């Protein structure tokens, strides 16, 4: 165990897979994580109440290895490769065939990407070749995975224009690039969004589709992202040299999207539960409160407070607020109101306040919690019946930026303990921020009867 304890201290907070080995140096379990640090540590805290068998056999683990990935999606793919190649004891012995998902490419002129359960593979009406089958992927959110892969690789979800229905026993005839009979084929919705290369309009041949869509997708699903990016860069430079600037731009965007995959929603909730547990690093944090404002006009302003404890979301302590004192559309002023109202209530004291916003929101909260009277700073009663100083509560903001695609943490940079806590709990904090946003929007819709 001393070796394990040492290894736990050096775990990265990035996505990836973790490998558990026994005393015979056999790989007995492989898993994936959005944060390797919080996920692996959760097995050894002694507080786990999960029924997963590997946790009851954790004493067999004598060595841990981790492999970092750039994204959760790549961790999912790498986990599947290790399960398929090594068949680790606790992945295989305790698996439920119905819970394992696979991805496969259909056998048609413009292949589509679909999902299938393991027990359905051999019972399928269609023959699925091994070269077109990828997995297994335990605990995979198949809907979100397909959505992301379609966006990354321009996979067709539409049908090509046909000149005529297929003859009995024959294959359908493609109309070609013009659409046939003088009618221009109707583009699909993905095409209008720039996510279809023209299968529906006859603008791309099957050969071009397999070169531009299926080949890159195959490389990625086989774990060859580095080689894929090199090939795409070569194609981009060649397209630019040939003055095919539209294709060069598409390839450039694809490369950039592959480098910064936004995929935290790919894992099922049962796996996320472990990443939503607080990893305490030099701090005793047992309650996080996250706040957000939903502002849909002068008369449509609401706020939300969600609570996370050691077990994850604590929905019984969520609170929602109608904004009462703010006349304009200032999110900062709305936030001030709900923070004041929150601390005027005798609710348990948070260890950290999290807000969906940047420096203005963080500074506004800090100013309020450092004010008197006691209910807004000073001494109040905590959830254990002890006293605590509200002004000492750390405030963290998560700014999304103009495109709402980044997550910049705003906090006291001089507080190393908070910096370490954020690094160890980045996924949890982002999820708490997103949950506050969801709760505020849902309340807004309820009030406005938006369905």
NORJO-V917955 format. One record per pair of residues at least 12 apart in sequence whose C-alpha atoms are under 8 Angstrom apart, sorted by sequence separation. I is the first residue (numbers start at 1). J is the second residue. If there is no record, write none. Layout:
I,J
I,J
This chain:
18,30
19,31
43,55
103,115
104,116
162,174
163,175
188,200
216,228
236,248
291,303
292,304
306,318
325,337
377,389
378,390
397,409
398,410
17,30
18,31
102,115
103,116
161,174
162,175
187,200
235,248
236,249
291,304
292,305
305,318
306,319
377,390
378,391
396,409
397,410
17,31
18,32
44,58
101,115
102,116
160,174
161,175
186,200
187,201
290,304
291,305
304,318
305,319
323,337
376,390
377,391
396,410
397,411
17,32
18,33
43,58
101,116
102,117
161,176
185,200
186,201
236,251
290,305
291,306
304,319
305,320
323,338
396,411
16,32
17,33
101,117
102,118
163,179
185,201
235,251
236,252
289,305
290,306
304,320
395,411
15,32
16,33
100,117
101,118
162,179
163,180
184,201
185,202
289,306
290,307
303,320
304,321
321,338
394,411
15,33
16,34
18,36
99,117
100,118
118,136
161,179
162,180
163,181
233,251
289,307
302,320
303,321
15,34
16,35
17,36
98,117
232,251
233,252
288,307
289,308
302,321
303,322
14,34
15,35
16,36
97,117
98,118
287,307
288,308
302,322
303,323
370,390
371,391
14,35
15,36
97,118
98,119
107,128
287,308
288,309
301,322
302,323
369,390
370,391
13,35
14,36
18,40
97,119
106,128
179,201
233,255
287,309
301,323
369,391
12,35
13,36
14,37
105,128
178,201
179,202
232,255
286,309
287,310
407,430
12,36
13,37
104,128
161,185
177,201
178,202
286,310
394,418
11,36
12,37
13,38
29,54
177,202
366,391
11,37
106,132
176,202
177,203
229,255
335,361
339,365
105,132
115,142
175,202
176,203
177,204
104,132
105,133
301,329
332,360
336,364
340,368
8,37
104,133
298,327
332,361
335,364
336,365
339,368
366,395
36,66
103,133
104,134
158,188
298,328
335,365
345,375
365,395
102,133
103,134
278,309
298,329
303,334
344,375
349,380
8,40
102,134
103,135
114,146
277,309
278,310
297,329
302,334
303,335
332,364
336,368
343,375
344,376
349,381
398,430
8,41
102,135
113,146
277,310
278,311
301,334
343,376
348,381
349,382
362,395
101,135
102,136
277,311
278,312
295,329
348,382
349,383
362,396
101,136
102,137
276,311
277,312
303,338
346,381
347,382
348,383
362,397
398,433
54,90
100,136
101,137
276,312
295,331
340,376
347,383
361,397
23,60
34,71
53,90
100,137
101,138
276,313
22,60
23,61
25,63
34,72
100,138
101,139
161,199
273,311
293,331
359,397
21,60
22,61
23,62
33,72
99,138
100,139
101,140
160,199
161,200
273,312
349,388
358,397
21,61
22,62
23,63
32,72
99,139
100,140
155,195
156,196
159,199
160,200
161,201
353,393
355,395
357,397
358,398
20,61
21,62
22,63
53,94
101,142
154,195
155,196
156,197
158,199
159,200
160,201
161,202
293,334
349,390
352,393
353,394
354,395
355,396
356,397
357,398
358,399
20,62
21,63
33,75
113,155
154,196
158,200
160,202
293,335
351,393
352,394
353,395
354,396
355,397
356,398
357,399
20,63
21,64
32,75
112,155
154,197
156,199
292,335
350,393
351,394
352,395
353,396
354,397
355,398
356,399
357,400
20,64
32,76
112,156
151,195
291,335
352,396
354,398
19,64
20,65
111,156
112,157
150,195
18,64
19,65
110,156
18,65
19,66
32,79
18,66
31,79
362,410
17,66
18,67
30,79
362,411
16,66
17,67
16,67
17,68
84,135
358,409
359,410
16,68
17,69
30,82
84,136
358,410
15,68
16,69
30,83
83,136
14,68
15,69
16,70
81,135
11,66
14,69
15,70
16,71
80,135
81,136
12,68
14,70
15,71
16,72
80,136
7,64
15,72
80,137
4,62
16,74
17,75
30,88
77,135
79,137
80,138
155,213
3,62
4,63
16,75
27,86
29,88
154,213
155,214
3,63
4,64
15,75
28,88
29,89
77,137
153,213
1,62
17,78
27,88
28,89
29,90
30,91
76,137
289,350
17,79
27,89
28,90
29,91
287,349
288,350
291,353
28,91
153,216
287,350
288,351
289,352
290,353
291,354
292,355
76,140
153,217
287,351
288,352
289,353
290,354
291,355
292,356
286,351
287,352
288,353
289,354
290,355
291,356
285,351
288,354
290,356
285,352
73,145
354,429
356,433
355,433
354,433
356,436
356,437
134,221
134,222
110,199
110,206
109,206
110,209
110,210
153,254
152,254
111,214
152,257
152,258
148,263
313,432
320,440
144,265
145,266
144,266
320,443
141,265
142,266
308,432
141,266
307,432
140,266
141,267
306,432
140,267
141,268
139,267
140,268
139,268
306,435
306,436
139,270
305,436
139,271
304,436
304,437
306,439
283,417
282,417
304,439
281,417
304,440
303,440
283,421
302,440
281,420
282,421
281,421
81,222
280,421
292,433
302,443
279,421
290,432
291,433
302,444
281,424
290,433
294,437
301,444
77,221
280,424
292,436
293,437
300,444
77,222
78,223
279,424
291,436
292,437
77,223
279,425
290,436
291,437
294,440
278,425
293,440
294,441
292,440
74,223
278,428
294,444
276,427
277,428
275,427
276,428
275,428
276,431
73,261
70,259
71,260
70,260
71,261
73,263
70,261
71,262
72,263
71,263
72,264
73,266
72,266
34,264
42,274
39,274
38,274
39,275
38,275
38,277
35,275
38,278
34,275
38,279
33,275
38,424
37,424
38,425
35,424
35,427
34,427
13,423
13,424
13,425
13,426
